[in-house]
Amino acid sequence: MSLKIVVCVKYVPDATGDRGFAEDLTTDREAVDGLLSELDEYAVEQALRLAEDADDAEVTVLTVGPEDANDALRKALSMGADKAVHVEDDDLHGTDVMGTSLVLAKAVEHTGYDLVICGMASTDGSMGVLPALLAERLGVPQVTLLSELGLTDGKVGGRRDGDAATERLEADLPAVVSVTDQSGEARYPSFKGIMAAKKKPVDNLDLEDLGIEADEVGLAGARTEVLSATARPPRTAGEIVTDEGEGGKQVAAFLAEHKFI
């Protein structure tokens, strides 16, 4: 029986762009270019490595987002994933992490899975809780923040590196795992992979396909609400100290005034 691996990926605003909020105080995703979240590239890489070591495995990449999120799927497909699932629906606008975990759980169940792999966090929200929420909704074990990942005899496990200790963890399949940016450098898509990605299947789903009501997601179903946002003030030039023999004292006085010393 084929091992079914599902990788959850996210289409995020480019961190080098001028990111901001839309009028409804959701992230303005149209004002800046988007891309596959860098931290999710590590999840795709680990899925591909596991598939290469397995006798028979299939890697599906899954995303929830607008039409442009298809670019993130194509990037993952060009890396070597076999197929993709794209959940797109206008009612998803403004969905928070709780709603996203619901949609992903329904999509994962719809697709079928033995193992779900996520990045450690998204590079826009940076919450890092979605893998745990997804595991709870699916009713399966979670093994998170792994810097090393492997499969052995129907179990998934690996190494989690903490500030004070290193842990070895494992869980029976099916399970949800997340991997860190220390798990292994993600491969670059080859020209052959880029061309092949254009022919790989992408299954498009909406809320109705997943049996989810509109008020369970979007701004209407969000557990959190942004009430206001203020633009960051422009950076000032700061104070320039001209050293004419007393520069050291002036710097020390400045540091003392601002309680750095």
N, C-alpha and C positions, 0 to 999 in steps of 0.2 A: 504494500500500500504506500502510495506517495506521501512524503512528508510535506505538509502544507504550512508554509511560513508566510505570515502577513506582516508587512512593515508599514507602520503608520508614519506618514511624512506630512510636512506642512509647507505651504507656500507663504513666505514671509516678506515684508518690505526689506529692501536692501539696507543694511545697517549704516552704509556709507552715504545714504541719501538723506535728504532733509525731511525726516519723518514728522508727522503731526496728527492732529485730530480733525475729523469731519465735523459738520454742523451738529450732528447728533451725538458728538463726543465719543464716537467709535474711532478706531484707527483708520486714518485716511489711506486706503490701500491703492487709490488711483493716482495719487500725487507723486508716487515714487515707484521705481521699478521693483519687481518682486523676483524671488528666486527660491530654490529648494533650501530650507533651513540647513545651515552647515552642520549642526549637531545631528540632524537626521541622516546625513550622508554616512556617518559612522554606523548607524543602525542598518542602512542598506548594505554597507560593506560586510558587516558581520553576518547578515542573512545570506549573502552570496557565498561567503566562506563556508558556512554550515552546509549550504546546498552542494557546494563542490565536493565536500567530504562525504556526503550522503550517497547511498546507492540510487535513490530516486527521490527528488525533492522539487518543489515548485515554489517560487518566490513571487508573491503578489504585493504590490505597493498600493496603499490606500490613502486617499486624502479627502478632506472636507473643505470646500472653498468655492470661490467664484470660477468663472470660465477660465481665467488666466492661470488658475492653479494647475491646469493641465500641463503647464511648462515644468512644474516640479515633478510630475509623474514621468514626463518624457526624459528628464534628466536621470531619474532613477532607472528607467527602462534602458537607457543608453549605457548605464553602468553594468547592466546584465540581468535585471529583474525580468521575469517571464511575462507578466501581465499586470494590469492596473485596474483599480476601481476608483471612480470619481463621484463623490456625493455632492451634488450641486442643487441648490434650491434658494429662491429669493427670500424665503422665510428664515433662512439661516443667518441672515445679516444681524450682527450684534450678539451672536451666541457666545456665552462664556464657557469656562472649562467644564462645568457640570453638564451643560447641554452638549458640548462637543464629545464628552465621554459617552453620553447616551447614543449619539449618532454613530460614533465609531464602533461601539459595542454591537449595535444592530447590524452595521455593515459587515463586521467581522463574522458574526453569526450567519449572515446571508451568504458570505463568501465561503465559509468553512475554514477551519484552522486547526493546527496542532500547536503552533507557537506564534505569538505576537511579539514583535520587537519594536521598541520605540527608542528615540534619542533621549538623552537625560533631561532635556527641556527644550522649549522652542526659543528661538533667538529674538522673538518679539515680546511674548508674554513672560517668558522666563520663570514660570511657576514651578515646573518640575513635578507636579502632582498627578498629571493625567495618566501615566502608567498604572498608578495605584487605583485610581478611580475606575479605569477600564477593567482591571482585574476584578475589582469588587462587583462591577456590573455583570461580568461574564461568569463570576463564581469560580474563579480558578486561582491558583497560587501566583504570587508576584515575586520576582527576584530582580531587584533594581540596582542601578548605579554600578554596573559591572565593568571592570576594566579588562576582563578576560572572559570569554564565553565559549562553552562547548556543549556537545550532546553525547550522552553515553547511556545505552540500554534504556531508552524511554524516559530519561531524565535530562533536564537542562540545568546547567550550573556554571559557576565561574568564581572569579575573585573580585571582591569589593575592597578597595583601598580607602581607609579612613585616615583621619589626622593622627590617631594614636594606635591603630591596629589594622591588620589585614584579615578579612574574613573569607572563608570558603563556603559558598551557599549552593544549594541545589533544590530542585522541585520536580515533581512528576509532571509530565505532559498530560493535558494541555496546560499552558502557562503563559504569563506575560512577563517579559523582561525589558529592562532598559539598559543601554550601554553608554559609557562616558566617552569623552574625546581622547581618552588614553587607550581605547580598546584596539586601535589599529588604524593607520592612515587609510582614508578612503581612496579608491582607485579613480583614475581619470577615465572618462569615456573615450574609447577609441573611435576612429572614423567609422570602422565597421559597425561598432555598437550604436553609434548615432544613426546610421542608415537603417540598421535593423529595428531600432526603436519605433520608427515610423510605421512599421507593419505589425507591431505587437498590439494585441487587443486591449481596449480600454472600455470597461463596463460602466456606463453612466446611470446613476441612481438618483432618486429624489426622496423627499420625506414620505410620500405616499408608498413608494416601493418598500420602505423600511417600516411602515406602520407607525410612524411618529406624527403626532398632531402638531400643528404650527405653534400653538401656545406653550409647548414643552421646550421650545428652543427660541433662538432670536432674542431680541430685546425684551419681548413679553415674558419669556421664561427664564431670563437671567437671574441669578441669585445675587448679583452685584450690580451696582449702578454708579456711573461716573457723574457727579453733580456739577463739577466745574473743572476747567483746565486753564492754566496761564502759561504763556510762552516764556521760555527761559530768557532772562535779561541778557543783553549783549555783553560780551566780555570786555572789561575795561583795561586800559593800558597798564594800570598799576603804578606804584611809586618807584621812581628812579633815584638811586642813591649815587651821587657823584663823590668819588673818594678823593678827598684832599687832605688825607691824614686822619680824618675822623670817621671814615666809612664804616669801620667795624663797630664803633659805638652806635652809629645810626641804625645799623642792621640789628644790633642787640636790642636797642630801644624799641624798634618796630616789632620784633618778635615778642618782647615782654609785654607790649601794649595789647597784642592779640593773644596773649596767654599761651604762646608756644613754648616759652621758657619761664 
